[in-house]
């Protein structure tokens, strides 16, 4: 639930209900997520994280974080959300073990999309 609110929070101007606390933001660099490429991740959370969990339509994947870096798993295509977490299995991901994110990005095979630093995806048509 908090992941959804974390994504939507930038769009919510007013809400009559109390919203859950959002997760800290995360930054992935460079922002071109090519399979097999090593990327760096930074986040504002104070908790240590074990992995990046990739939430993708073709199946969720986990990449261990070591020294603030991880390797992008193979077979990721399209729009992907990345959650920084204390898990070793994507099926175990939940609000209690999420450290930061989700951040959104798009793999290079989706030429009609571009990622902005805020983590939002805008489609150019």
VMD Tcl script that builds the backbone (N, CA, C; Angstrom):
set m [mol new atoms 375]
animate dup $m
set s [atomselect $m all]
$s set {name element resname resid chain x y z} {
  {N N UNK 1 A 0.811 -1.186 0.000}
  {CA C UNK 1 A 0.000 0.000 0.000}
  {C C UNK 1 A 0.864 1.263 0.000}
  {N N UNK 2 A 1.909 1.299 0.816}
  {CA C UNK 2 A 2.746 2.498 0.887}
  {C C UNK 2 A 3.480 2.747 -0.424}
  {N N UNK 3 A 3.793 1.688 -1.189}
  {CA C UNK 3 A 4.450 1.877 -2.484}
  {C C UNK 3 A 3.548 2.639 -3.441}
  {N N UNK 4 A 2.285 2.300 -3.459}
  {CA C UNK 4 A 1.331 2.977 -4.336}
  {C C UNK 4 A 1.201 4.440 -3.926}
  {N N UNK 5 A 1.087 4.691 -2.636}
  {CA C UNK 5 A 0.985 6.063 -2.139}
  {C C UNK 5 A 2.266 6.830 -2.442}
  {N N UNK 6 A 3.424 6.163 -2.357}
  {CA C UNK 6 A 4.702 6.818 -2.647}
  {C C UNK 6 A 4.759 7.292 -4.097}
  {N N UNK 7 A 4.203 6.515 -5.011}
  {CA C UNK 7 A 4.166 6.910 -6.422}
  {C C UNK 7 A 3.153 8.036 -6.624}
  {N N UNK 8 A 1.987 7.911 -6.017}
  {CA C UNK 8 A 0.901 8.867 -6.240}
  {C C UNK 8 A 1.056 10.167 -5.468}
  {N N UNK 9 A 1.881 10.198 -4.432}
  {CA C UNK 9 A 1.973 11.359 -3.539}
  {C C UNK 9 A 2.249 12.672 -4.275}
  {N N UNK 10 A 3.047 12.634 -5.311}
  {CA C UNK 10 A 3.349 13.843 -6.057}
  {C C UNK 10 A 2.162 14.422 -6.808}
  {N N UNK 11 A 1.120 13.626 -6.976}
  {CA C UNK 11 A -0.068 14.070 -7.699}
  {C C UNK 11 A -1.203 14.474 -6.773}
  {N N UNK 12 A -1.127 14.105 -5.505}
  {CA C UNK 12 A -2.218 14.352 -4.560}
  {C C UNK 12 A -2.099 15.768 -4.013}
  {N N UNK 13 A -3.116 16.584 -4.293}
  {CA C UNK 13 A -3.143 17.963 -3.819}
  {C C UNK 13 A -3.902 18.045 -2.506}
  {N N UNK 14 A -4.994 17.309 -2.413}
  {CA C UNK 14 A -5.820 17.341 -1.224}
  {C C UNK 14 A -6.518 15.991 -1.093}
  {N N UNK 15 A -6.582 15.492 0.118}
  {CA C UNK 15 A -7.250 14.212 0.358}
  {C C UNK 15 A -7.954 14.283 1.712}
  {N N UNK 16 A -9.219 13.893 1.767}
  {CA C UNK 16 A -9.941 13.965 3.039}
  {C C UNK 16 A -9.544 12.861 4.035}
  {N N UNK 17 A -8.720 11.930 3.596}
  {CA C UNK 17 A -8.326 10.807 4.439}
  {C C UNK 17 A -6.839 10.894 4.782}
  {N N UNK 18 A -6.471 10.318 5.897}
  {CA C UNK 18 A -5.056 10.262 6.275}
  {C C UNK 18 A -4.359 9.249 5.371}
  {N N UNK 19 A -3.260 9.658 4.764}
  {CA C UNK 19 A -2.513 8.768 3.880}
  {C C UNK 19 A -1.363 8.125 4.643}
  {N N UNK 20 A -0.982 6.910 4.259}
  {CA C UNK 20 A 0.190 6.289 4.880}
  {C C UNK 20 A 1.445 7.085 4.562}
  {N N UNK 21 A 2.428 6.956 5.410}
  {CA C UNK 21 A 3.713 7.617 5.188}
  {C C UNK 21 A 4.351 7.059 3.912}
  {N N UNK 22 A 4.938 7.943 3.098}
  {CA C UNK 22 A 5.576 7.500 1.858}
  {C C UNK 22 A 6.979 6.976 2.150}
  {N N UNK 23 A 7.482 6.111 1.272}
  {CA C UNK 23 A 8.849 5.609 1.385}
  {C C UNK 23 A 9.823 6.679 0.912}
  {N N UNK 24 A 11.051 6.664 1.413}
  {CA C UNK 24 A 12.061 7.593 0.901}
  {C C UNK 24 A 12.289 7.349 -0.591}
  {N N UNK 25 A 12.718 8.390 -1.280}
  {CA C UNK 25 A 12.976 8.255 -2.710}
  {C C UNK 25 A 14.315 7.562 -2.944}
  {N N UNK 26 A 14.488 7.061 -4.148}
  {CA C UNK 26 A 15.753 6.434 -4.532}
  {C C UNK 26 A 16.156 6.956 -5.903}
  {N N UNK 27 A 17.450 6.899 -6.184}
  {CA C UNK 27 A 17.979 7.342 -7.471}
  {C C UNK 27 A 18.847 6.240 -8.045}
  {N N UNK 28 A 18.623 5.940 -9.301}
  {CA C UNK 28 A 19.392 4.924 -10.005}
  {C C UNK 28 A 20.208 5.629 -11.081}
  {N N UNK 29 A 21.501 5.363 -11.104}
  {CA C UNK 29 A 22.326 6.012 -12.130}
  {C C UNK 29 A 23.395 5.061 -12.649}
  {N N UNK 30 A 23.706 5.175 -13.937}
  {CA C UNK 30 A 23.000 5.988 -14.927}
  {C C UNK 30 A 21.595 5.450 -15.150}
  {N N UNK 31 A 20.741 6.273 -15.749}
  {CA C UNK 31 A 19.328 5.930 -15.879}
  {C C UNK 31 A 19.016 5.047 -17.082}
  {N N UNK 32 A 20.010 4.429 -17.700}
  {CA C UNK 32 A 19.775 3.512 -18.810}
  {C C UNK 32 A 19.957 2.087 -18.305}
  {N N UNK 33 A 18.866 1.400 -18.012}
  {CA C UNK 33 A 18.926 0.081 -17.396}
  {C C UNK 33 A 19.142 -1.057 -18.386}
  {N N UNK 34 A 20.331 -1.173 -18.913}
  {CA C UNK 34 A 20.639 -2.240 -19.851}
  {C C UNK 34 A 20.990 -3.515 -19.096}
  {N N UNK 35 A 20.434 -4.644 -19.528}
  {CA C UNK 35 A 20.694 -5.928 -18.866}
  {C C UNK 35 A 22.189 -6.197 -18.764}
  {N N UNK 36 A 22.633 -6.620 -17.602}
  {CA C UNK 36 A 24.028 -6.948 -17.374}
  {C C UNK 36 A 24.884 -5.758 -16.979}
  {N N UNK 37 A 24.337 -4.558 -17.066}
  {CA C UNK 37 A 25.084 -3.347 -16.730}
  {C C UNK 37 A 25.048 -3.108 -15.227}
  {N N UNK 38 A 26.175 -2.664 -14.681}
  {CA C UNK 38 A 26.228 -2.353 -13.257}
  {C C UNK 38 A 25.804 -0.904 -13.042}
  {N N UNK 39 A 24.861 -0.700 -12.141}
  {CA C UNK 39 A 24.351 0.631 -11.840}
  {C C UNK 39 A 24.555 0.937 -10.364}
  {N N UNK 40 A 24.478 2.215 -10.032}
  {CA C UNK 40 A 24.568 2.657 -8.646}
  {C C UNK 40 A 23.177 3.031 -8.155}
  {N N UNK 41 A 22.950 2.815 -6.878}
  {CA C UNK 41 A 21.673 3.202 -6.285}
  {C C UNK 41 A 21.954 3.992 -5.015}
  {N N UNK 42 A 21.220 5.076 -4.848}
  {CA C UNK 42 A 21.281 5.858 -3.618}
  {C C UNK 42 A 19.849 6.092 -3.155}
  {N N UNK 43 A 19.673 6.224 -1.866}
  {CA C UNK 43 A 18.346 6.469 -1.325}
  {C C UNK 43 A 18.476 7.243 -0.026}
  {N N UNK 44 A 17.381 7.875 0.361}
  {CA C UNK 44 A 17.371 8.735 1.532}
  {C C UNK 44 A 17.067 7.997 2.825}
  {N N UNK 45 A 16.787 6.722 2.764}
  {CA C UNK 45 A 16.451 5.964 3.959}
  {C C UNK 45 A 17.659 5.731 4.849}
  {N N UNK 46 A 17.414 5.494 6.116}
  {CA C UNK 46 A 18.515 5.249 7.055}
  {C C UNK 46 A 18.799 3.760 7.232}
  {N N UNK 47 A 17.927 2.905 6.729}
  {CA C UNK 47 A 18.111 1.455 6.868}
  {C C UNK 47 A 18.988 0.899 5.754}
  {N N UNK 48 A 19.770 -0.107 6.083}
  {CA C UNK 48 A 20.573 -0.787 5.069}
  {C C UNK 48 A 19.665 -1.692 4.231}
  {N N UNK 49 A 19.985 -1.821 2.952}
  {CA C UNK 49 A 19.184 -2.653 2.057}
  {C C UNK 49 A 20.039 -3.770 1.498}
  {N N UNK 50 A 19.399 -4.894 1.198}
  {CA C UNK 50 A 20.076 -6.054 0.648}
  {C C UNK 50 A 19.991 -6.132 -0.869}
  {N N UNK 51 A 18.892 -5.584 -1.447}
  {CA C UNK 51 A 18.662 -5.833 -2.861}
  {C C UNK 51 A 17.781 -4.786 -3.510}
  {N N UNK 52 A 17.846 -4.762 -4.835}
  {CA C UNK 52 A 16.897 -4.030 -5.668}
  {C C UNK 52 A 15.906 -5.070 -6.178}
  {N N UNK 53 A 14.635 -4.811 -5.983}
  {CA C UNK 53 A 13.601 -5.702 -6.493}
  {C C UNK 53 A 12.985 -5.013 -7.709}
  {N N UNK 54 A 13.011 -5.703 -8.838}
  {CA C UNK 54 A 12.489 -5.176 -10.097}
  {C C UNK 54 A 11.084 -5.731 -10.290}
  {N N UNK 55 A 10.103 -4.855 -10.332}
  {CA C UNK 55 A 8.714 -5.252 -10.549}
  {C C UNK 55 A 8.401 -4.980 -12.012}
  {N N UNK 56 A 8.264 -6.046 -12.774}
  {CA C UNK 56 A 8.088 -5.932 -14.221}
  {C C UNK 56 A 6.987 -6.877 -14.682}
  {N N UNK 57 A 6.382 -6.534 -15.793}
  {CA C UNK 57 A 5.299 -7.349 -16.331}
  {C C UNK 57 A 5.706 -8.769 -16.661}
  {N N UNK 58 A 6.947 -8.969 -17.068}
  {CA C UNK 58 A 7.424 -10.300 -17.450}
  {C C UNK 58 A 7.847 -11.142 -16.245}
  {N N UNK 59 A 7.755 -10.595 -15.065}
  {CA C UNK 59 A 8.149 -11.314 -13.860}
  {C C UNK 59 A 9.064 -10.461 -13.008}
  {N N UNK 60 A 8.971 -10.628 -11.713}
  {CA C UNK 60 A 9.782 -9.847 -10.789}
  {C C UNK 60 A 11.142 -10.501 -10.592}
  {N N UNK 61 A 12.164 -9.664 -10.416}
  {CA C UNK 61 A 13.533 -10.160 -10.249}
  {C C UNK 61 A 14.204 -9.417 -9.111}
  {N N UNK 62 A 15.258 -10.019 -8.569}
  {CA C UNK 62 A 16.021 -9.421 -7.474}
  {C C UNK 62 A 17.485 -9.342 -7.869}
  {N N UNK 63 A 18.118 -8.214 -7.555}
  {CA C UNK 63 A 19.555 -8.045 -7.776}
  {C C UNK 63 A 20.171 -7.602 -6.452}
  {N N UNK 64 A 21.121 -8.370 -5.917}
  {CA C UNK 64 A 21.753 -7.982 -4.653}
  {C C UNK 64 A 22.508 -6.659 -4.791}
  {N N UNK 65 A 22.484 -5.868 -3.722}
  {CA C UNK 65 A 23.230 -4.610 -3.672}
  {C C UNK 65 A 24.533 -4.864 -2.936}
  {N N UNK 66 A 25.629 -4.427 -3.520}
  {CA C UNK 66 A 26.941 -4.552 -2.894}
  {C C UNK 66 A 27.704 -3.253 -3.110}
  {N N UNK 67 A 28.034 -2.566 -2.025}
  {CA C UNK 67 A 28.751 -1.304 -2.149}
  {C C UNK 67 A 27.973 -0.237 -2.889}
  {N N UNK 68 A 26.643 -0.258 -2.772}
  {CA C UNK 68 A 25.804 0.724 -3.451}
  {C C UNK 68 A 25.618 0.450 -4.927}
  {N N UNK 69 A 26.039 -0.732 -5.395}
  {CA C UNK 69 A 25.909 -1.084 -6.813}
  {C C UNK 69 A 25.172 -2.414 -6.964}
  {N N UNK 70 A 24.579 -2.582 -8.120}
  {CA C UNK 70 A 23.908 -3.834 -8.461}
  {C C UNK 70 A 23.981 -4.025 -9.962}
  {N N UNK 71 A 23.744 -5.238 -10.408}
  {CA C UNK 71 A 23.748 -5.542 -11.836}
  {C C UNK 71 A 22.313 -5.760 -12.295}
  {N N UNK 72 A 21.946 -5.099 -13.381}
  {CA C UNK 72 A 20.592 -5.215 -13.916}
  {C C UNK 72 A 20.373 -6.634 -14.430}
  {N N UNK 73 A 19.330 -7.312 -13.946}
  {CA C UNK 73 A 19.052 -8.673 -14.414}
  {C C UNK 73 A 18.667 -8.715 -15.897}
  {N N UNK 74 A 18.844 -9.861 -16.503}
  {CA C UNK 74 A 18.445 -10.066 -17.902}
  {C C UNK 74 A 16.921 -10.180 -17.988}
  {N N UNK 75 A 16.417 -10.064 -19.188}
  {CA C UNK 75 A 15.001 -10.272 -19.491}
  {C C UNK 75 A 14.065 -9.231 -18.891}
  {N N UNK 76 A 14.551 -8.037 -18.627}
  {CA C UNK 76 A 13.670 -6.958 -18.182}
  {C C UNK 76 A 13.380 -6.072 -19.377}
  {N N UNK 77 A 12.100 -5.839 -19.650}
  {CA C UNK 77 A 11.723 -4.996 -20.779}
  {C C UNK 77 A 10.564 -4.106 -20.387}
  {N N UNK 78 A 10.560 -2.913 -20.978}
  {CA C UNK 78 A 9.434 -2.014 -20.790}
  {C C UNK 78 A 9.531 -1.180 -19.534}
  {N N UNK 79 A 8.373 -0.859 -18.987}
  {CA C UNK 79 A 8.283 -0.037 -17.793}
  {C C UNK 79 A 8.500 -0.908 -16.562}
  {N N UNK 80 A 9.421 -0.472 -15.706}
  {CA C UNK 80 A 9.819 -1.271 -14.546}
  {C C UNK 80 A 9.836 -0.382 -13.309}
  {N N UNK 81 A 9.414 -0.939 -12.192}
  {CA C UNK 81 A 9.516 -0.252 -10.904}
  {C C UNK 81 A 10.598 -0.960 -10.100}
  {N N UNK 82 A 11.443 -0.153 -9.454}
  {CA C UNK 82 A 12.522 -0.708 -8.655}
  {C C UNK 82 A 12.305 -0.303 -7.204}
  {N N UNK 83 A 12.289 -1.303 -6.325}
  {CA C UNK 83 A 12.118 -1.080 -4.896}
  {C C UNK 83 A 13.404 -1.513 -4.194}
  {N N UNK 84 A 13.904 -0.691 -3.305}
  {CA C UNK 84 A 15.081 -1.015 -2.513}
  {C C UNK 84 A 14.573 -1.686 -1.235}
  {N N UNK 85 A 15.058 -2.901 -0.969}
  {CA C UNK 85 A 14.462 -3.669 0.127}
  {C C UNK 85 A 15.463 -4.568 0.837}
  {N N UNK 86 A 15.004 -5.110 1.952}
  {CA C UNK 86 A 15.765 -6.085 2.733}
  {C C UNK 86 A 15.188 -7.475 2.454}
  {N N UNK 87 A 15.363 -7.962 1.241}
  {CA C UNK 87 A 14.854 -9.276 0.839}
  {C C UNK 87 A 15.846 -9.953 -0.097}
  {N N UNK 88 A 15.711 -11.260 -0.225}
  {CA C UNK 88 A 16.506 -11.990 -1.211}
  {C C UNK 88 A 15.595 -12.665 -2.243}
  {N N UNK 89 A 14.287 -12.557 -2.027}
  {CA C UNK 89 A 13.304 -13.166 -2.907}
  {C C UNK 89 A 12.206 -12.136 -3.171}
  {N N UNK 90 A 11.879 -11.885 -4.433}
  {CA C UNK 90 A 10.877 -10.883 -4.786}
  {C C UNK 90 A 9.511 -11.180 -4.170}
  {N N UNK 91 A 9.184 -12.437 -3.982}
  {CA C UNK 91 A 7.893 -12.807 -3.407}
  {C C UNK 91 A 7.756 -12.355 -1.948}
  {N N UNK 92 A 8.878 -12.079 -1.296}
  {CA C UNK 92 A 8.854 -11.656 0.108}
  {C C UNK 92 A 8.679 -10.152 0.282}
  {N N UNK 93 A 8.660 -9.387 -0.813}
  {CA C UNK 93 A 8.580 -7.936 -0.733}
  {C C UNK 93 A 7.260 -7.491 -0.109}
  {N N UNK 94 A 7.341 -6.614 0.879}
  {CA C UNK 94 A 6.157 -6.011 1.488}
  {C C UNK 94 A 6.550 -4.674 2.116}
  {N N UNK 95 A 5.588 -3.975 2.685}
  {CA C UNK 95 A 5.865 -2.664 3.275}
  {C C UNK 95 A 6.883 -2.734 4.409}
  {N N UNK 96 A 6.892 -3.813 5.161}
  {CA C UNK 96 A 7.785 -3.918 6.311}
  {C C UNK 96 A 9.258 -4.057 5.930}
  {N N UNK 97 A 9.563 -4.609 4.760}
  {CA C UNK 97 A 10.971 -4.776 4.387}
  {C C UNK 97 A 11.392 -3.855 3.232}
  {N N UNK 98 A 10.524 -2.935 2.841}
  {CA C UNK 98 A 10.879 -1.941 1.832}
  {C C UNK 98 A 11.643 -0.812 2.497}
  {N N UNK 99 A 12.764 -0.431 1.896}
  {CA C UNK 99 A 13.614 0.634 2.437}
  {C C UNK 99 A 13.388 1.942 1.684}
  {N N UNK 100 A 13.234 1.888 0.363}
  {CA C UNK 100 A 13.034 3.092 -0.447}
  {C C UNK 100 A 12.383 2.722 -1.770}
  {N N UNK 101 A 11.826 3.736 -2.400}
  {CA C UNK 101 A 11.224 3.545 -3.711}
  {C C UNK 101 A 9.711 3.503 -3.612}
  {N N UNK 102 A 9.085 3.070 -4.625}
  {CA C UNK 102 A 9.644 2.589 -5.882}
  {C C UNK 102 A 10.085 3.735 -6.797}
  {N N UNK 103 A 11.078 3.427 -7.597}
  {CA C UNK 103 A 11.512 4.323 -8.668}
  {C C UNK 103 A 11.078 3.664 -9.969}
  {N N UNK 104 A 10.709 4.470 -10.933}
  {CA C UNK 104 A 10.260 3.930 -12.214}
  {C C UNK 104 A 11.280 4.238 -13.294}
  {N N UNK 105 A 11.495 3.278 -14.154}
  {CA C UNK 105 A 12.298 3.540 -15.338}
  {C C UNK 105 A 11.870 2.635 -16.472}
  {N N UNK 106 A 12.380 2.943 -17.653}
  {CA C UNK 106 A 11.999 2.230 -18.858}
  {C C UNK 106 A 13.245 1.720 -19.549}
  {N N UNK 107 A 13.224 0.470 -19.965}
  {CA C UNK 107 A 14.369 -0.098 -20.664}
  {C C UNK 107 A 14.479 0.511 -22.056}
  {N N UNK 108 A 15.684 0.493 -22.643}
  {CA C UNK 108 A 15.905 1.128 -23.950}
  {C C UNK 108 A 15.037 0.580 -25.081}
  {N N UNK 109 A 14.473 -0.614 -24.941}
  {CA C UNK 109 A 13.653 -1.171 -26.012}
  {C C UNK 109 A 12.317 -0.443 -26.155}
  {N N UNK 110 A 11.991 0.415 -25.207}
  {CA C UNK 110 A 10.752 1.188 -25.270}
  {C C UNK 110 A 11.099 2.600 -25.717}
  {N N UNK 111 A 11.334 2.790 -26.995}
  {CA C UNK 111 A 11.806 4.065 -27.526}
  {C C UNK 111 A 10.789 5.185 -27.384}
  {N N UNK 112 A 9.526 4.863 -27.158}
  {CA C UNK 112 A 8.513 5.910 -27.065}
  {C C UNK 112 A 8.333 6.446 -25.648}
  {N N UNK 113 A 9.213 6.098 -24.726}
  {CA C UNK 113 A 9.070 6.573 -23.357}
  {C C UNK 113 A 10.354 7.215 -22.871}
  {N N UNK 114 A 10.219 8.070 -21.905}
  {CA C UNK 114 A 11.386 8.718 -21.306}
  {C C UNK 114 A 11.167 8.823 -19.808}
  {N N UNK 115 A 12.209 8.684 -19.041}
  {CA C UNK 115 A 12.114 8.750 -17.588}
  {C C UNK 115 A 12.607 10.100 -17.104}
  {N N UNK 116 A 11.889 10.648 -16.187}
  {CA C UNK 116 A 12.282 11.909 -15.582}
  {C C UNK 116 A 12.763 11.653 -14.164}
  {N N UNK 117 A 13.628 12.525 -13.607}
  {CA C UNK 117 A 14.218 12.306 -12.286}
  {C C UNK 117 A 13.203 12.101 -11.175}
  {N N UNK 118 A 12.007 12.618 -11.319}
  {CA C UNK 118 A 11.003 12.466 -10.275}
  {C C UNK 118 A 10.497 11.032 -10.189}
  {N N UNK 119 A 10.910 10.192 -11.132}
  {CA C UNK 119 A 10.447 8.808 -11.133}
  {C C UNK 119 A 9.152 8.620 -11.892}
  {N N UNK 120 A 8.723 9.642 -12.611}
  {CA C UNK 120 A 7.491 9.554 -13.371}
  {C C UNK 120 A 7.800 9.235 -14.822}
  {N N UNK 121 A 6.949 8.490 -15.454}
  {CA C UNK 121 A 7.146 8.149 -16.861}
  {C C UNK 121 A 6.184 8.981 -17.691}
  {N N UNK 122 A 6.704 9.674 -18.680}
  {CA C UNK 122 A 5.895 10.461 -19.599}
  {C C UNK 122 A 6.049 9.853 -20.986}
  {N N UNK 123 A 4.952 9.652 -21.644}
  {CA C UNK 123 A 4.986 9.084 -22.992}
  {C C UNK 123 A 4.947 10.205 -24.024}
  {N N UNK 124 A 5.837 10.116 -24.996}
  {CA C UNK 124 A 5.882 11.094 -26.071}
  {C C UNK 124 A 5.224 10.474 -27.288}
  {N N UNK 125 A 4.233 11.081 -27.803}
  {CA C UNK 125 A 3.517 10.566 -28.982}
  {C C UNK 125 A 3.415 11.660 -30.006}
}
mol reanalyze $m
mol bondsrecalc $m
mol representation Tube
mol addrep $m
